[in-house]
């Protein structure tokens, strides 16, 4: 069981009012005596998650609660391969399956359909509504060309 000092409660309340971060909110609620079970039910997390956030706060403070550990994965394509894919997309309006096949045939990389579409989005292409085809965004416009 964690005991929170008045200064910690004040710090948590101020941090939540400033950031509205859910982890800070959970620890603040715990600091004012809300049971872990109620907090877990309110935020749809497990009891150990609430305990973990309290431990993180006690050891690392507010910064430990709000920092993001997710880094994502790096692109599997080299810069020249990305340029080649962008050129392909510039010349062809393709669906995810066709881009997926292109990546497999020309780059030897196995992408899922959604992964191929995310790659296209990172390269500045968007899916047109209703038909799933990709189109280049015109600078300053919200519609694909």
C-alpha positions in Angstrom: 0.0 0.0 0.0 1.2 3.4 -0.9 1.0 6.4 1.3 0.9 9.8 -0.3 2.0 13.0 1.3 0.0 16.2 1.0 2.7 17.7 -1.2 2.4 14.7 -3.6 -1.4 15.0 -3.8 -1.0 18.7 -4.6 1.7 17.9 -7.2 -0.5 15.2 -8.8 -3.6 17.4 -8.9 -1.7 20.3 -10.5 -0.1 17.9 -13.0 -3.4 16.4 -14.0 -5.0 19.8 -14.4 -2.1 20.8 -16.7 -1.8 17.6 -18.7 -5.1 15.7 -18.3 -2.9 12.6 -18.6 -4.8 9.4 -17.6 -1.9 7.8 -15.7 -1.6 11.0 -13.6 -5.3 10.9 -13.0 -5.2 7.3 -11.8 -2.4 8.0 -9.4 -4.1 11.2 -8.1 -7.3 9.3 -7.5 -5.3 6.6 -5.6 -3.6 9.4 -3.6 -6.9 10.7 -2.4 -8.1 7.3 -1.2 -10.1 5.9 -4.1 -9.7 2.1 -4.0 -7.6 0.5 -6.8 -10.6 -1.7 -7.8 -12.7 1.4 -8.5 -9.9 3.1 -10.4 -9.3 0.0 -12.5 -13.0 -0.3 -13.4 -13.2 3.4 -14.2 -10.2 3.3 -16.6 -10.7 -0.2 -17.8 -7.3 -1.4 -16.7 -6.2 -4.2 -14.3 -5.4 -3.8 -10.6 -1.7 -4.4 -11.2 -1.7 -1.6 -13.7 -2.9 0.9 -11.1 -0.2 -0.4 -8.7 2.5 -0.1 -11.4 1.6 3.5 -12.1 1.8 4.3 -8.4 5.2 2.6 -8.2 6.4 4.6 -11.2 5.2 7.8 -9.7 7.0 7.0 -6.4 10.3 6.2 -8.1 10.3 8.6 -11.1 7.7 11.3 -10.3 5.3 12.9 -12.8 7.9 12.7 -15.6 7.9 8.9 -15.3 4.1 8.8 -15.7 3.9 11.0 -18.7 6.9 10.0 -20.8 6.3 7.7 -23.7 8.3 4.6 -24.1 7.0 3.7 -27.6 9.5 4.3 -30.3 7.9 2.5 -33.2 9.8 0.5 -35.8 12.0 2.0 -38.4 11.0 1.8 -42.0 12.0 -1.4 -43.7 12.8 0.4 -46.9 16.0 2.4 -47.7 15.7 6.0 -48.8 16.2 4.9 -52.4 13.5 2.2 -52.1 11.1 4.8 -50.6 11.7 7.1 -53.6 11.1 4.2 -55.9 7.8 3.4 -54.2 6.8 7.1 -54.3 7.6 7.2 -58.0 5.4 4.0 -58.5 2.6 5.7 -56.6 3.0 8.9 -58.6 2.5 7.0 -61.8 -0.2 4.6 -60.7 -3.4 4.8 -58.7 -3.2 1.5 -56.8 -5.1 -0.3 -54.1 -3.4 -1.7 -51.1 -3.3 -5.2 -52.6 -1.5 -3.9 -55.7 1.0 -2.0 -53.7 1.5 -5.0 -51.5 2.3 -7.1 -54.6 4.6 -4.4 -55.9 6.6 -4.4 -52.7 6.9 -8.2 -52.7 7.9 -8.4 -56.4 10.2 -5.5 -56.6 11.6 -5.2 -53.1 11.3 -8.7 -51.8 9.4 -7.4 -48.8 6.3 -9.0 -47.4 3.9 -6.3 -46.2 0.3 -6.7 -45.0 -2.3 -4.8 -47.0 -2.7 -2.4 -44.0 1.1 -2.1 -43.7 1.4 -1.2 -47.4 -1.3 1.5 -47.0 0.5 2.9 -43.9 3.7 3.1 -45.9 1.8 5.0 -48.7 0.4 7.3 -46.0 3.9 8.0 -44.6 5.0 8.9 -48.2 2.2 11.4 -48.5 -0.6 9.5 -50.2 -4.1 9.1 -48.9 -6.9 6.6 -49.7 -9.7 8.0 -51.7 -13.1 7.6 -50.1 -15.3 4.6 -51.1 -13.0 3.0 -53.7 -9.8 2.3 -51.8 -7.5 3.8 -54.4 -4.5 5.9 -53.4 -4.0 9.4 -54.6 -1.4 12.1 -53.9 -2.5 14.9 -51.7 -2.2 18.3 -53.4 -0.3 20.7 -51.2 -2.8 23.0 -49.4 -5.7 20.8 -50.3 -7.6 18.2 -48.3 -8.6 16.2 -51.4 -6.5 13.7 -53.3 -5.8 14.6 -56.9 
